[in-house]
Amino acid sequence: MTRKERRDYILALDKVVNRWKRNSKLFCGGCCFSAGQIAKLLETKGIRYQVICWQAGYLHERRLQEIVINNNCCHVAIQVSLDGQPFIIGGNFSSVWCTNTRTYKSICSKEIIECDELGVAADTWNWTYNRKLNGRFVGVLHRAVSK
């Protein structure tokens, strides 16, 4: 994959996430799911990424799973390097309550997806986002990067 192809791939993902963030409230209960799906696509192209978790209060928990189970997770996103600079797919997250972040460098898409499932089971996610849209979101992501 050339540098331009890599850049275009990342920006295509970012465009989809930003559209869904605005129109479907993706970041109000679907951020962990979207992060897992984005990570899966990045892995298929060999693009390295980091997972960023925003958390309210001090970051006591070390593992993403613990943060999710203990209802301390405000937002989960994927960060990549774009043109030598850190780039968060879907843009930065800001909240008065969630000012602390933890970065995970060696976490795979499967773990992120499992964290999302833990969040659903533990009823820790915001339910504004309609999870029934997940299948459509994945389809849109795939179409955006297969052009």
C-alpha positions as CSV (number, residue, x, y, z in Angstrom):
1,M,0.0,0.0,0.0
2,T,1.5,3.3,-1.0
3,R,1.5,6.3,1.3
4,K,-1.3,8.0,-0.8
5,E,-3.4,4.8,-0.7
6,R,-2.9,4.5,3.0
7,R,-3.9,8.2,3.5
8,D,-7.0,7.8,1.3
9,Y,-8.0,4.7,3.1
10,I,-7.8,6.4,6.5
11,L,-9.6,9.5,5.3
12,A,-12.4,7.4,3.8
13,L,-12.9,5.7,7.2
14,D,-12.9,9.1,8.9
15,K,-15.4,10.5,6.5
16,V,-17.9,7.7,7.2
17,V,-17.4,7.9,11.0
18,N,-17.9,11.7,10.9
19,R,-21.1,11.4,8.9
20,W,-22.5,8.7,11.2
21,K,-21.4,10.7,14.3
22,R,-23.6,13.6,13.1
23,N,-26.5,11.8,11.5
24,S,-26.9,8.7,13.7
25,K,-25.4,9.7,17.0
26,L,-22.7,7.0,16.6
27,F,-20.7,8.4,19.5
28,C,-23.7,8.1,21.9
29,G,-23.4,4.3,22.4
30,G,-21.7,3.0,19.3
31,C,-18.2,4.3,19.6
32,C,-16.7,1.0,20.9
33,F,-18.4,-1.0,18.2
34,S,-17.2,1.4,15.5
35,A,-13.7,1.4,16.9
36,G,-13.7,-2.4,16.7
37,Q,-14.9,-2.4,13.1
38,I,-12.3,0.3,12.1
39,A,-9.5,-1.7,13.8
40,K,-10.5,-4.8,11.9
41,L,-10.3,-3.0,8.6
42,L,-7.0,-1.4,9.5
43,E,-5.6,-4.8,10.4
44,T,-6.5,-6.2,7.0
45,K,-4.3,-3.5,5.4
46,G,-1.5,-3.8,8.0
47,I,-2.0,-0.3,9.3
48,R,-0.9,0.2,12.9
49,Y,-3.3,1.9,15.3
50,Q,-3.8,2.7,18.9
51,V,-7.0,2.6,20.9
52,I,-7.8,5.7,23.0
53,C,-10.2,5.5,25.9
54,W,-11.6,8.7,27.5
55,Q,-12.6,8.2,31.1
56,A,-14.2,10.2,33.8
57,G,-12.0,10.6,36.9
58,Y,-8.6,9.0,37.5
59,L,-7.7,6.0,35.4
60,H,-7.4,3.3,38.0
61,E,-8.2,0.4,35.6
62,R,-5.4,-0.8,33.4
63,R,-7.3,-2.9,30.9
64,L,-9.9,-1.6,28.5
65,Q,-12.3,-4.4,29.6
66,E,-12.1,-3.2,33.2
67,I,-12.9,0.4,32.3
68,V,-15.9,-0.8,30.3
69,I,-17.2,-3.2,33.0
70,N,-16.8,-0.6,35.7
71,N,-18.8,2.0,33.7
72,N,-15.9,4.4,33.6
73,C,-15.6,4.6,29.8
74,C,-16.9,7.8,28.1
75,H,-15.5,7.2,24.6
76,V,-13.4,4.8,22.6
77,A,-11.6,5.8,19.4
78,I,-8.9,4.7,17.0
79,Q,-5.8,6.7,16.4
80,V,-3.4,6.3,13.6
81,S,-0.4,8.1,12.2
82,L,-1.3,10.3,9.2
83,D,1.4,12.3,7.5
84,G,3.6,11.7,10.6
85,Q,1.0,13.1,13.0
86,P,-1.5,11.5,15.4
87,F,-4.9,11.3,13.8
88,I,-8.1,10.2,15.6
89,I,-10.6,8.7,13.2
90,G,-13.9,10.5,13.7
91,G,-12.1,13.4,15.4
92,N,-11.2,14.3,18.9
93,F,-13.7,13.8,21.7
94,S,-14.3,16.5,24.3
95,S,-16.4,16.4,27.4
96,V,-16.4,18.4,30.6
97,W,-16.6,15.1,32.5
98,C,-14.2,12.9,30.6
99,T,-10.8,14.5,30.5
100,N,-8.5,11.6,31.2
101,T,-7.3,9.3,28.4
102,R,-5.5,6.0,28.2
103,T,-3.8,4.8,25.1
104,Y,-3.6,1.1,24.2
105,K,-1.0,0.2,21.7
106,S,-1.2,-3.6,21.6
107,I,-4.9,-4.4,21.5
108,C,-6.5,-6.2,18.6
109,S,-9.9,-5.6,17.0
110,K,-11.3,-8.8,18.5
111,E,-10.6,-7.4,22.0
112,I,-12.3,-4.1,21.2
113,I,-15.3,-5.9,19.8
114,E,-15.4,-8.1,23.0
115,C,-15.3,-4.9,25.1
116,D,-18.3,-3.5,23.1
117,E,-20.2,-6.8,23.9
118,L,-19.2,-6.4,27.6
119,G,-20.6,-2.9,27.6
120,V,-23.9,-4.0,26.1
121,A,-24.2,-6.9,28.5
122,A,-23.3,-4.7,31.5
123,D,-25.7,-2.0,30.3
124,T,-22.9,0.7,30.5
125,W,-23.3,2.3,27.1
126,N,-25.4,5.3,26.3
127,W,-28.5,4.0,24.4
128,T,-29.1,7.1,22.2
129,Y,-27.4,5.3,19.2
130,N,-29.6,2.7,17.6
131,R,-27.5,-0.5,17.7
132,K,-29.8,-2.0,15.0
133,L,-27.9,0.2,12.6
134,N,-24.6,-1.6,13.2
135,G,-24.9,-3.9,10.2
136,R,-25.6,-0.9,7.9
137,F,-22.7,1.0,9.4
138,V,-20.3,-1.9,8.7
139,G,-21.6,-2.1,5.1
140,V,-21.0,1.6,4.6
141,L,-17.5,1.3,6.0
142,H,-16.6,-1.5,3.7
143,R,-18.0,0.2,0.6
144,A,-16.1,3.4,1.5
145,V,-12.7,1.7,1.5
146,S,-13.4,-0.7,-1.4
147,K,-13.7,2.1,-4.0
